Amino acid sequence: MQKLAIKVEGLQKSFKGLSVLKGVDLEVEKGSIFALLGTNGSGKTTIVKILTTLLRPDSGKAIVGGFDVNQNPGQVRQAISLTGQFAAVDEMLTGRENLILIARLRHLQNPRRIADDLLNRFGLNEAAGRLASTYSGGMRRRLDIAMSLVGNAQLVFLDEPTTGLDPEARIEVWKIIKELAAGGTTVFLTTQYLEEAEQLADRIAILDKGKIIVSGTLAELKKMFPAATVEYIEKQPSLEEIFLAIVGANQEQ
């Protein structure tokens, strides 16, 4: 059996008497992409904050990267990285300076080389010397994820990473996430977009009213629903397919 990167049992959390998490259990395999789905207010971000040591649970147990989040929060922080819902870049610094700053804060050797490697990996070489304030939303998100990978964390938390991005930028972020997993990085992803989970996740869990109501692979989840009546219908391209085709053709001209 593959080693688990995350194991959660009976996680509970309340705020001002309101129960947000009501006994959450989940497991994430090492090197996989795990998607946690749920509507606003379902508790997704609360789970992420607990697993990244930003909040303490009221009860339950969470093991992240082999360490208990309550007993060994320092070791957990060393093993993970976190990208929140909004890009946390310093807009008064260039892309390269943002990455160098994080490398120095982590006391890593050769911070400039680390920055250049990540700029190349995330397709930001041409914009490396520009202020982050001039970046598009997709570029900021790529820089934000690059910053979270300084130090080669093997467990990455992405809390709704494509919220507010246009379709083209979302596809860019999806590509990065797939590349991370292909390189052996474990990705814990929260999202409201069903298509995002369908495109990326090895396993999917649905959180509703503070509990995991279903968990499994996409194929397993599909088996929970009755088979659809098969009828011949001419397939029409989606708006996203049309948009990407037009933009791609325009860029080639």
N, C-alpha and C positions, 0 to 999 in steps of 0.2 A: 504493500500500500504506500502510495506517495506521501511524503512528509507534509504535514499541515503547516501552512504559514500563519494561519489564524484559527483559533478555536474559541468559541463563545458559548457559555452555558448559563441560562437563567438570568440574563442581564435585565436589570430593572432600574428605572430612573424616573423621578418625579420632580416637578417644579411647582412650588407654591401650592402643594396639595393636588396638582394635576398629574396623573400618571401618563408619562410619555412612552416609556418602554415597559412592557408587561411580561417579561420573561422571554427574552430573545435568545435563540440557539442558532448558531451557524458555524460552518466550517469552510475554509478556503484553502485549496491545495496550492502548494508551492509551484510557482512558475505559471499559474493560470490567471485568466481574467475573470473576476467575479463581479457581477452587476447586481446592485441592490436597487430595486425599483420601488417607487412609492409616490404618492401625491404630496403636495406641500403640507407640512405639519404631521406627516406620518412618523417622523422620528429618524429619518435617514442621517441628517447632519449630527444629531445627538449621538448616534452610534459611532460615526466617524470621530467625533470629538472624544469619546470615551476610549476608542481603540488607539488614538494618537496621544493619549494622556492629557488632553486639554480639559476633560471633565472626569470626575470620579463617579462610578456607578453607585447606586444605593445598595445594590446586592447583585450577586452573580459573579461569574469568573470570566476573564478574557485573557487569553494567551496570544501574544503578537510577536512573531519572530523568535519564538521560544521563551519569551519572558512574560511574566505576569504584569499587567498594566498598573496594578495597585502596589505590588511589592517591589517591582524593578522598573519604575518609569524611565529612569535615566538610560538603561540598556535598550528599552523600547525605542526611545527617541534616536538613539544611535543607529538603530536598525531600519528606520523608516524615513520616508519623506511625505510631505503633504502639500497638495495644491488645492486651495479652497475655491469657492464659487467665483471669486473675483480675483483677477490677476494682481499679485502682490509685488509688482516691479516698482523700482524707484524711477519715476519719470524724469527726474533731474539728472540721471546718469545715462550713459549710452548702454546699449545692449551688452557690449564687452565689459564695461565697468560694473554692471549689475552682477555678472557671473564671477568676475574677479573678487568682488566684495564678499560674496557668499563663500568662495573658496578660502579666502583669508579668515573669515569668521569660523570656518571649520578647521583652521590651522593646517591646511593642506599644502604640500610642496608644489612649486611650479603653477601658481594660480593662473597665470596668463596662458600657459599651454592648455590647462584644463578648460579655460574659457574658449580658446580657439577651437578645441576639439568639439565642444558642445555647439558652438556657433555653426560649425561645418555640418554636424550631425542633424541639426534642426533647420538647416537651410537659411541661416541668418547672416551669412558672411558679408553680403553686400550692405546690410543695414547695421553691421556691428559698431560702426563709429557714429551712428546717429542717436540722438536722444530718444529714450523709450517713449516719450510723449508724442513722438511723430509716428509711432508704429500703429498699424491697423489693429483691429480687435484680434484677428487671427495670429498676427505676429506677436502681440503681447502675450497671448495664451501660450504660444510656442516657447517664448522666452521664459515665461513663468514655469512651465514644465521643465525646461532645461535647467533652471535654477534649482528646482526640487531634486534634480538628479546629480548635482554636484556632490561628490563623495561616493557615488555608485551604490546608493541604497537599493537593496534587493526587494523591498516591499514599498510600493507607492500607493498612496491614497489620493484619488481624484474625486473631489466632491462637485458633481455637476459641472464638469470641465468645459462643456460646449454651450452652456446657457448664454443666450444673447449673441451667439456667433451666427454669421450668415452661412448658407449651405456649403460654400466652397471652403470656408475656414473650418467648419465641422469635419469635412472629409480629411483635411490636413491633420487635425487632431486625432481622428480615428487611425490614420496611418501611423502616427507616432506611437499610439497605444499598442497597436499590433506589433510594431517593431520592438517595443519594450518587452512584451511577453515572449516574442521569438528569441530574445536575448537572455531569457531566463528570469526576468523580473516579474514578481507577483504584482498584479494590479487589482486594487479594490476600488470599484467605480460605483458612484451613485448617480442616478439619472432619472429624469421624468420622461425621457424619450424612449418609447418602446423599440423604435427602429434602431436606436443606438445600441441597446442591449442585444438585439437580434444580430446586429453586424459584428459585435465585438466579443460577447461573453461566452466563456466555456460553461459557466453555470450562472443561473439567475435565481434570485430570491425576491419575493414580493412582500413588502412590509405594509401592513395596514392596521391602523388603530393600535400601534405599539407591539404588534406581533408579526412574526414571519408566517404568512398564511400558505405559502407554497414555495418549494425550492427544488431545483433540478436543472438538467440541460434543457435547451430549447426543444429538442425532440421529445423529452419526457413530459414537458409542460403541454405540448401539442396533443399528446395522447390523452390528456385529462378532459379534452373536449370532444363532443360527438363529431364524427366524420362529416364533412360538408358535402352537400349534393353537388355532383360534378356536372357542369354545363359548359358548352363551348361559348366563350366570350372573347372577342378580339381584344388582345391586351393593348392598353393605351399607355404611353409613357407617363411617368409621374412628373409633377412640376419640377421636382429636384433634378430628375434626369434631363429634362428639357433645359433647365437653367445651366447645368454643368456642361451640356453639349454645346450650347450657344457660346458660353464663356470660353470653353476650350477652343472652339473653332475661331473665335475672335482673336485669341492670343497667338494662334498659329499664323494669322495673316500678317 
